[in-house]
Amino acid sequence: MIKLKADNLEKRFGRKTVFTDLSFETGTLVLGIAGANGSGKSTLLKCLAALLKPTSGSVKWTLNDHDIKRTDLKNYLGFAAPYIQLYEELTVRENLEFIQNVRSLSQQKPLSDLLEPLGAKKLLDNHFGELSTGQQQRIKLAAAIIHNPDILLLDEPGSNLDEAGKNIITSLVAQFKNSNRMVVIASNQQYELDHCHEIIELKN
């Protein structure tokens, strides 16, 4: 069972306060973060992922009642977003093999098996920079789940995806939910928030 607790979170960039006094605790399997553009959804998601350090407050993840250390969180967590880029000059295969090596994955799932459910198996030997934005989004999803994480953070996951791609997101979320793993979706799109059991709405 995965639980997430945020206690009095605040994030400022210079004089700009993105959010303040933000506290919540949840063990829900699919959590939504909603809000208008510029409300701080992506910033909050990055704080939850330990990619950004809050100005004040704390984030605590637990798995089966054991705390996950901030330094170990990357081993448990996958993150996919339109602004996360892979190496354009490398092929999809080379990008994913690089990630496998960086993560020191001892049990490596065949890349074709990883990409097939995402409808991207045929893209293995294409250069990432030559792919369409929708195809790139599918590869970013593959990179996020390559280590079979317990927690998946998705920022606007349907961006640049066609209807088939959006159906893949639905299947991926269901897969995590059915295996008692957690998904956190940051979005202002209702069809993405419909996946969520609980929603945190950020307002000015």
Secondary structure as GFF3:
##gff-version 3
##sequence-region A 1 204
A	DSSP	beta_strand	2	13	.	.	.	ID=ss1
A	DSSP	beta_strand	16	26	.	.	.	ID=ss2
A	DSSP	beta_strand	30	34	.	.	.	ID=ss3
A	DSSP	alpha_helix	41	48	.	.	.	ID=ss4
A	DSSP	beta_strand	56	63	.	.	.	ID=ss5
A	DSSP	beta_strand	66	68	.	.	.	ID=ss6
A	DSSP	three_ten_helix	70	72	.	.	.	ID=ss7
A	DSSP	alpha_helix	73	76	.	.	.	ID=ss8
A	DSSP	beta_strand	77	80	.	.	.	ID=ss9
A	DSSP	alpha_helix	92	102	.	.	.	ID=ss10
A	DSSP	alpha_helix	111	115	.	.	.	ID=ss11
A	DSSP	three_ten_helix	116	118	.	.	.	ID=ss12
A	DSSP	three_ten_helix	121	123	.	.	.	ID=ss13
A	DSSP	three_ten_helix	128	130	.	.	.	ID=ss14
A	DSSP	alpha_helix	133	145	.	.	.	ID=ss15
A	DSSP	beta_strand	151	155	.	.	.	ID=ss16
A	DSSP	alpha_helix	163	178	.	.	.	ID=ss17
A	DSSP	beta_strand	182	186	.	.	.	ID=ss18
A	DSSP	alpha_helix	190	193	.	.	.	ID=ss19
A	DSSP	beta_strand	198	201	.	.	.	ID=ss20
###
